[in-house]
Amino acid sequence: MSDKIPQSRKFLYYAGIFITIIGFILFLSRFIIVFTGNAFNFNPMISFLGIILIIFGQFIRSVGAKGLAGSGIILNPEKAREDIKPYSKAMGGVIDDVLENIDKSEVKKEIIKIKCRSCGTLNDEDSTYCKSCGEKL
């Protein structure tokens, strides 16, 4: 298993983004033309084509990012794990970067105490006997 994303998947990813942008522009062009007053010269199929391109672009982008099996097109768990490994490793790297930037002095450990039934003294949670009166907790 390689940690590198193949060039063909990178191409699909960026092509999907490009197709989505074109679809978005075509979809919004309907509203721009209506506001400029040229609504009678506009074919409504262009907006529909824009929606189709947005959906198709997102599908292609997903396949590029996660591969055929990783995006759920091919139902093969082993192949899916192989396809999605570079993607998930990159996401894990992002999480590691965030965790490195957390100030460890700000993270406070919760302290749990157990109250003695006899004297009411607070004892550590792993204590077996009360530190004050010696009764079993």
C-alpha positions in Angstrom: 0.0 0.0 0.0 1.3 3.4 -1.0 0.9 6.6 1.0 1.0 8.6 -2.2 -2.2 9.6 -4.1 -1.8 8.5 -7.8 -1.7 11.3 -10.4 -4.9 10.0 -12.0 -6.9 10.5 -8.7 -5.4 14.0 -8.3 -6.5 14.8 -11.8 -10.0 13.5 -11.1 -10.2 15.5 -7.8 -9.2 18.8 -9.5 -11.4 18.1 -12.5 -14.3 17.5 -10.2 -13.7 20.9 -8.5 -13.5 22.6 -12.0 -16.7 20.9 -13.2 -18.5 22.0 -10.0 -17.4 25.6 -10.4 -18.6 25.6 -14.0 -21.9 24.1 -12.9 -22.3 26.7 -10.1 -21.6 29.6 -12.6 -24.2 28.1 -15.0 -26.7 27.8 -12.2 -26.2 31.3 -11.0 -26.3 32.8 -14.5 -30.1 32.3 -14.5 -30.4 34.7 -11.5 -28.0 37.2 -13.0 -29.8 37.3 -16.3 -33.2 37.7 -14.5 -31.9 40.7 -12.5 -30.4 42.4 -15.6 -33.7 42.2 -17.4 -32.8 39.7 -20.2 -34.9 36.8 -18.8 -36.8 36.3 -22.0 -33.6 35.4 -23.9 -32.5 32.7 -21.4 -32.9 29.0 -21.9 -33.9 27.4 -18.5 -32.1 24.2 -19.4 -28.8 26.0 -18.7 -29.7 26.2 -15.0 -30.7 22.5 -15.0 -27.3 21.7 -16.7 -25.6 23.7 -14.0 -27.2 21.6 -11.3 -26.3 18.4 -13.1 -22.7 19.6 -13.5 -22.5 20.4 -9.7 -23.7 16.9 -8.8 -21.4 15.3 -11.4 -18.4 17.4 -10.3 -18.9 16.5 -6.6 -19.1 12.8 -7.6 -15.9 13.0 -9.6 -14.2 15.0 -6.8 -15.2 12.3 -4.2 -13.8 9.5 -6.5 -10.6 11.4 -6.9 -10.2 12.0 -3.2 -11.1 8.5 -1.9 -10.8 6.2 -4.9 -13.5 4.0 -6.4 -13.8 1.6 -3.4 -13.2 4.4 -0.8 -16.1 6.4 -2.1 -18.4 3.4 -2.1 -18.7 2.6 -5.8 -16.9 -0.7 -5.5 -18.0 -2.7 -2.4 -14.7 -4.2 -1.4 -13.5 -3.4 2.2 -9.8 -4.3 1.5 -9.7 -2.2 -1.6 -11.5 0.6 0.2 -9.0 0.6 3.0 -6.2 0.8 0.4 -7.9 3.5 -1.6 -8.7 5.7 1.4 -5.3 5.2 3.2 -3.6 8.4 1.8 -6.7 10.5 2.4 -7.2 9.3 6.0 -3.5 9.6 6.7 -3.6 13.2 5.6 -6.6 13.9 7.8 -4.8 12.2 10.7 -1.8 14.4 10.1 -4.1 17.5 10.3 -5.4 16.2 13.6 -1.8 15.6 14.9 -0.9 19.2 13.9 -3.8 20.5 16.0 -3.0 18.3 19.0 0.6 19.6 18.9 -0.6 23.1 19.2 -2.7 22.5 22.4 -1.0 23.8 25.5 -0.8 20.8 27.8 -0.8 23.0 30.9 -4.3 24.1 30.0 -5.6 20.5 30.1 -6.7 19.8 33.6 -7.1 16.2 34.9 -10.4 15.6 36.6 -9.9 14.5 40.2 -12.5 12.1 41.7 -12.8 11.7 45.4 -14.8 9.2 47.5 -16.5 10.4 50.7 -16.1 8.2 53.7 -19.4 7.0 55.2 -18.1 7.2 58.7 -16.3 10.5 59.0 -17.1 12.3 55.7 -13.4 12.7 54.7 -12.7 12.9 50.9 -10.4 10.2 49.8 -8.7 9.4 46.5 -10.8 7.2 44.1 -8.4 4.3 44.3 -8.3 4.2 48.1 -9.5 1.1 49.9 -9.5 2.6 53.4 -10.2 6.1 54.7 -7.1 8.2 55.3 -8.7 9.8 58.3 -10.5 7.1 60.3 -9.3 3.9 58.6 -12.7 2.5 57.8 -13.1 0.4 54.7 -14.6 2.5 51.8 
